[in-house]
């Protein structure tokens, strides 16, 4: 059955509402864009003619205080020369509005351009530079929550501990149980290793979802960050680790595709790191060099934990088997 959870038409306000709240006119037609945490649609404004993005979120999933916090940081980023789409304001200066049914509405300009291409070294350099500048801008910006505020992500080490504990309990008796136990038996070792390096791991503000789908290169070659609603403070080596993964072709590989089960292309990693290190500030540290593969191991442990609740038992077991060589290679390099 179609409802507000799956179809934006049940929560998208009327054109009259948009005109009252934002002074924006449109004809009621929209196109759905992808998002995992909110409804996101594209509309065409009239007078002036421009494309807008509407984000519709449930305050029970992301509070309006949190949204305001993110908007403040985006505004700060703009002053630091980092390109990110800023929300439209109401006549009262608010960066969002609330519908009668309680949903939060944000409006953003649609950034015309293309997403970076995985595996393309020039795009890899562009992404690395942009992320380095974002991190530089965020080092002294403190008005964001810390790592442990996030769930379903290995940046939050205490949450990862809890997720692994819960998955072990729920996996008892399943065909992949012994394999999952093997994958996670050293989780505490790797968490402790990251914590031991903490004094040399630079903390800054993170985008936290730096996949190509959340970056747009415009006609002038500027890279824009979009979908910024997860931003928080954390160790930048984490975001470097996952960004290298996102820019590698393996990150979009389907189940059973051979390149899904190997590490990032070494040349791509070198290109990314060389460019990032040239533009990052403070300089990249020796502790961050040590932490990079540990972050990869924690990402794999998080992935394995996530799979236990996503797929049937045999699929989880087969995935754990296929990733076995990669896991052993990681262990050998830490």
C-alpha positions as CSV (number, residue, x, y, z in Angstrom):
1,X,0.0,0.0,0.0
2,X,1.3,3.4,-0.9
3,X,1.6,5.8,2.1
4,X,3.5,8.8,3.3
5,X,6.5,6.7,4.1
6,X,7.0,5.6,0.5
7,X,5.4,8.3,-1.6
8,X,6.1,12.0,-1.2
9,X,2.7,13.1,-2.5
10,X,1.2,12.3,0.9
11,X,3.4,14.9,2.6
12,X,4.3,17.4,-0.1
13,X,2.5,20.6,0.6
14,X,0.3,22.3,-2.0
15,X,1.6,25.1,-4.3
16,X,-0.5,27.5,-2.3
17,X,1.4,26.5,0.9
18,X,4.8,27.1,-0.8
19,X,3.6,30.6,-2.0
20,X,2.4,31.5,1.5
21,X,5.5,30.3,3.3
22,X,8.3,31.0,0.8
23,X,6.8,33.2,-1.9
24,X,7.6,30.4,-4.4
25,X,5.2,29.6,-7.3
26,X,5.1,26.3,-9.1
27,X,2.5,24.2,-10.9
28,X,2.3,21.2,-8.6
29,X,4.4,18.9,-10.8
30,X,7.5,17.2,-9.3
31,X,10.1,14.5,-9.8
32,X,11.2,12.2,-7.1
33,X,14.9,12.2,-6.2
34,X,16.7,9.5,-4.2
35,X,17.2,9.7,-0.4
36,X,17.3,7.2,2.4
37,X,16.3,9.5,5.3
38,X,13.8,12.0,3.8
39,X,11.6,12.6,0.8
40,X,13.4,14.7,-1.8
41,X,11.7,16.0,-4.9
42,X,12.6,18.4,-7.7
43,X,10.2,21.1,-8.8
44,X,10.3,23.9,-11.4
45,X,9.7,27.4,-10.0
46,X,8.0,30.0,-12.2
47,X,8.9,33.7,-12.2
48,X,11.8,33.4,-12.0
49,X,12.2,30.1,-13.9
50,X,14.5,27.9,-11.8
51,X,14.8,24.3,-10.6
52,X,14.5,23.8,-6.9
53,X,15.0,20.8,-4.6
54,X,12.5,20.2,-1.8
55,X,13.5,18.1,1.2
56,X,10.6,16.8,3.4
57,X,11.7,15.2,6.7
58,X,10.0,13.8,9.8
59,X,11.1,15.6,13.0
60,X,11.1,12.2,14.7
61,X,14.0,11.3,12.5
62,X,15.9,14.6,12.4
63,X,15.0,17.4,14.7
64,X,14.6,21.0,13.6
65,X,17.3,22.0,16.0
66,X,19.6,19.6,14.2
67,X,18.6,21.0,10.8
68,X,19.2,24.6,12.0
69,X,22.6,23.5,13.3
70,X,23.5,22.0,9.9
71,X,22.3,25.1,8.1
72,X,24.5,27.3,10.3
73,X,27.5,25.2,9.4
74,X,26.7,25.3,5.7
75,X,26.5,29.1,5.9
76,X,29.9,29.1,7.6
77,X,31.4,26.8,4.9
78,X,30.3,29.3,2.3
79,X,32.3,32.0,4.0
80,X,35.3,29.7,3.9
81,X,35.1,29.1,0.2
82,X,33.5,25.6,0.4
83,X,30.7,25.2,-2.1
84,X,27.5,23.8,-0.7
85,X,23.9,24.6,-1.6
86,X,22.3,26.9,1.0
87,X,18.6,26.6,1.9
88,X,16.1,29.3,0.8
89,X,14.7,31.4,3.6
90,X,11.2,32.4,4.5
91,X,10.3,36.1,4.6
92,X,10.9,35.8,8.4
93,X,14.5,34.6,7.8
94,X,13.8,31.0,8.7
95,X,15.7,28.3,6.7
96,X,12.8,25.8,6.9
97,X,9.1,25.7,7.5
98,X,6.7,23.2,9.1
99,X,3.6,21.8,7.5
100,X,0.3,21.5,9.3
101,X,1.0,17.7,9.6
102,X,4.3,18.4,11.3
103,X,6.8,17.7,8.5
104,X,9.8,19.9,8.0
105,X,10.3,21.5,4.6
106,X,13.6,22.8,3.3
107,X,14.2,24.3,-0.2
108,X,17.5,24.3,-2.0
109,X,18.7,25.5,-5.4
110,X,19.2,22.6,-7.8
111,X,22.9,22.5,-8.7
112,X,23.3,21.8,-12.4
113,X,26.2,19.7,-13.3
114,X,27.4,16.1,-13.0
115,X,28.5,13.8,-10.2
116,X,32.2,12.7,-10.0
117,X,32.9,9.5,-11.8
118,X,34.2,6.5,-9.9
119,X,37.6,5.4,-11.1
120,X,38.3,8.6,-12.9
121,X,41.6,10.0,-11.6
122,X,40.9,13.6,-12.4
123,X,37.6,13.4,-10.5
124,X,39.4,11.6,-7.7
125,X,41.8,14.6,-7.4
126,X,38.9,17.0,-7.5
127,X,37.0,15.2,-4.8
128,X,40.2,14.9,-2.6
129,X,40.8,18.6,-2.9
130,X,37.3,19.5,-2.0
131,X,37.1,17.2,1.0
132,X,40.5,18.6,2.2
133,X,39.1,22.1,2.1
134,X,35.9,21.1,3.9
135,X,38.0,19.5,6.6
136,X,40.3,22.5,6.9
137,X,37.2,24.8,7.2
138,X,35.8,22.6,10.0
139,X,38.8,22.2,12.3
140,X,37.8,25.1,14.5
141,X,34.1,24.9,14.0
142,X,32.7,23.3,17.2
143,X,28.9,23.7,16.8
144,X,28.3,20.1,15.6
145,X,27.7,16.8,17.5
146,X,30.5,14.3,18.0
147,X,31.1,10.9,16.6
148,X,29.0,8.9,19.0
149,X,25.8,10.8,18.1
150,X,25.6,8.7,14.9
151,X,24.3,5.2,14.5
152,X,24.8,2.7,11.7
153,X,28.3,3.8,10.9
154,X,31.8,2.8,12.2
155,X,32.8,6.4,13.0
156,X,30.9,5.8,16.3
157,X,33.1,3.3,18.0
158,X,30.9,2.7,21.1
159,X,27.9,2.3,18.8
160,X,29.9,-0.2,16.7
161,X,30.6,-2.2,19.9
162,X,26.9,-2.3,20.7
163,X,25.9,-3.2,17.2
164,X,28.4,-6.1,17.1
165,X,27.2,-7.3,20.5
166,X,23.6,-7.3,19.4
167,X,24.3,-9.0,16.1
168,X,26.2,-11.8,17.9
169,X,23.2,-12.5,20.0
170,X,20.7,-12.3,17.1
171,X,23.0,-14.5,14.9
172,X,23.1,-17.5,17.2
173,X,22.0,-20.6,15.4
174,X,22.2,-19.1,12.0
175,X,24.4,-20.6,9.2
176,X,26.8,-17.6,9.1
177,X,27.2,-17.4,12.9
178,X,30.7,-19.0,13.1
179,X,32.0,-16.9,10.2
180,X,30.5,-13.7,11.8
181,X,32.2,-14.5,15.1
182,X,35.5,-14.9,13.2
183,X,35.1,-11.5,11.5
184,X,34.3,-9.7,14.8
185,X,36.5,-11.5,17.3
186,X,39.2,-8.8,17.0
187,X,36.8,-5.8,16.9
188,X,38.0,-4.7,20.4
189,X,41.6,-4.9,19.2
190,X,41.0,-2.6,16.3
191,X,38.9,-0.2,18.3
192,X,41.6,0.0,20.9
193,X,44.2,0.6,18.1
194,X,42.3,3.6,16.9
195,X,41.9,4.9,20.4
196,X,45.6,4.5,21.0
197,X,46.3,6.8,18.0
198,X,43.8,9.4,19.0
199,X,46.2,12.2,19.9
200,X,47.5,12.2,16.3
201,X,44.1,11.9,14.6
202,X,42.8,15.3,13.5
203,X,39.2,16.0,14.5
204,X,37.2,18.2,12.3
205,X,33.7,18.6,10.8
206,X,32.8,15.8,8.4
207,X,30.2,15.6,5.6
208,X,29.8,11.9,6.5
209,X,28.3,10.8,3.1
210,X,30.9,11.7,0.5
211,X,29.6,9.4,-2.2
212,X,29.6,10.7,-5.8
213,X,25.8,11.1,-5.6
214,X,26.2,13.8,-3.0
215,X,28.7,15.9,-5.0
216,X,28.1,17.9,-8.1
217,X,30.7,19.5,-10.4
218,X,29.2,22.6,-12.1
219,X,30.0,24.2,-15.4
220,X,32.9,26.1,-13.9
221,X,34.5,23.0,-12.5
222,X,33.6,23.8,-8.9
223,X,32.6,20.8,-6.7
224,X,29.5,21.3,-4.6
225,X,28.5,19.2,-1.5
226,X,24.8,18.4,-1.3
227,X,22.7,16.3,1.1
228,X,24.6,17.6,4.1
229,X,22.1,16.5,6.8
230,X,24.5,14.0,8.5
231,X,27.3,16.5,9.2
232,X,29.1,16.1,12.5
233,X,32.6,16.3,14.1
234,X,34.9,13.4,14.0
235,X,38.3,12.0,12.9
236,X,39.1,13.0,9.4
237,X,41.0,9.8,8.6
238,X,37.6,8.1,8.8
239,X,36.2,10.3,6.0
240,X,39.3,9.9,3.9
241,X,39.0,6.1,4.3
242,X,35.4,6.0,3.2
243,X,35.8,8.6,0.4
244,X,38.6,6.5,-1.2
245,X,36.2,3.6,-1.1
246,X,33.3,5.6,-2.6
247,X,35.5,6.8,-5.5
248,X,36.6,3.3,-6.3
249,X,34.5,1.2,-8.7
250,X,34.1,-1.5,-6.1
251,X,31.7,0.7,-4.1
252,X,29.0,0.3,-6.7
253,X,29.6,-3.4,-7.5
254,X,26.7,-5.8,-7.0
255,X,26.7,-9.0,-5.0
256,X,29.1,-11.6,-6.5
257,X,30.9,-9.1,-8.8
258,X,34.6,-10.0,-8.3
259,X,35.8,-6.5,-7.7
260,X,33.4,-6.0,-4.9
261,X,35.6,-8.2,-2.7
262,X,38.9,-6.4,-3.0
263,X,40.5,-3.2,-1.6
264,X,40.5,0.1,-3.5
265,X,42.8,0.3,-6.6
266,X,46.3,1.1,-5.2
267,X,46.9,3.8,-7.8
268,X,43.6,5.4,-7.2
269,X,44.3,5.5,-3.4
270,X,47.7,7.0,-4.1
271,X,46.2,9.7,-6.3
272,X,43.5,10.6,-3.7
273,X,46.0,10.7,-0.8
274,X,48.6,12.7,-2.6
275,X,46.0,15.3,-3.5
276,X,44.4,15.3,-0.1
277,X,47.7,15.7,1.7
278,X,48.7,18.6,-0.5
279,X,45.6,20.6,0.4
280,X,44.7,19.4,4.0
281,X,45.5,21.6,7.0
282,X,46.7,20.7,9.6
283,X,49.2,18.4,7.7
284,X,48.5,14.7,7.5
285,X,50.0,12.8,10.5
286,X,51.9,9.6,10.9
287,X,49.1,8.4,13.2
288,X,46.6,8.9,10.4
289,X,48.8,6.8,8.1
290,X,48.7,4.0,10.7
291,X,44.9,4.5,11.2
292,X,43.9,4.2,7.5
293,X,43.9,0.4,7.3
294,X,42.5,0.1,10.8
295,X,39.5,2.2,9.6
296,X,39.1,-0.1,6.7
297,X,39.0,-3.1,9.0
298,X,36.4,-1.4,11.2
299,X,34.4,-0.5,8.0
300,X,34.4,-4.2,7.1
301,X,33.3,-5.2,10.6
302,X,30.5,-2.7,10.4
303,X,29.5,-3.9,6.9
304,X,29.4,-7.5,8.1
305,X,27.3,-6.5,11.1
306,X,24.9,-4.6,8.8
307,X,24.5,-7.5,6.5
308,X,23.3,-9.8,9.3
309,X,20.1,-7.9,9.5
310,X,19.7,-7.1,5.8
311,X,19.9,-10.4,3.9
312,X,18.9,-14.0,4.3
313,X,21.3,-16.4,6.1
314,X,22.9,-18.0,3.1
315,X,23.5,-14.6,1.4
316,X,25.2,-13.3,4.5
317,X,27.3,-16.5,4.7
318,X,28.4,-16.3,1.1
319,X,29.3,-12.6,1.4
320,X,31.5,-13.3,4.5
321,X,33.2,-16.1,2.6
322,X,33.8,-13.9,-0.5
323,X,35.4,-11.1,1.6
324,X,37.7,-13.5,3.4
325,X,40.8,-12.9,1.3
326,X,40.3,-9.1,1.6
327,X,40.0,-9.4,5.4
328,X,43.2,-11.4,5.6
329,X,45.0,-8.9,3.4
330,X,43.9,-6.1,5.7
331,X,45.1,-8.0,8.8
332,X,48.5,-8.5,7.2
333,X,48.9,-4.8,6.5
334,X,47.9,-3.4,9.9
